[in-house]
């Protein structure tokens, strides 16, 4: 655990304010669920909760199927990081933070598709080696849960009508699956 030097008091309703600097650094937005843990030394730990994180095995199977079907890199993310990856860059993208551009696609709630001569959107914050071909936000009960996407490299990124429909279908399926 890393000390921040910031001290906050608990109010009479048991609330504590997480400072803006920490929320910004940790990408904690209004309404984000936080999971609460305790440790043996009496510490209380807040961790961002990801509903998609609970679907890691299922998301992995979905990515494997998408990758085999399309021959492309398939990725499922939560709002912050890559939850499941299938294809060659599994180690390079797995559990990496998503790029601000991919966050923008999710927040915009629209399907994105790369067009010839368009701007390349990196999948992860750490590297721009892998770029988004087609991406669809996963919506559940009106909230953005993550994104499903097909990716490639700058030399080989594919984005066709079938990819568009496939990402739309998978995102819709995952959104409904999370509601049940």
Secondary structure, 3 states (H helix, E strand, C coil): CCCCCCCCCCCCCCCCCCCHHHHHHCCCCCCCCEEEEECCCCCEEEEECCCHHHHHHHHHHHHHHHHHHHCCEEEEECCCEEEEEECCCHHHHCCCEECHHHHHHHHHCCCEECCCCCCCCECECCCCCEEEEEEEEEEECCEEEEEEEEEEECCECCCCHHHHHHHHHHHHHHHHHHHC
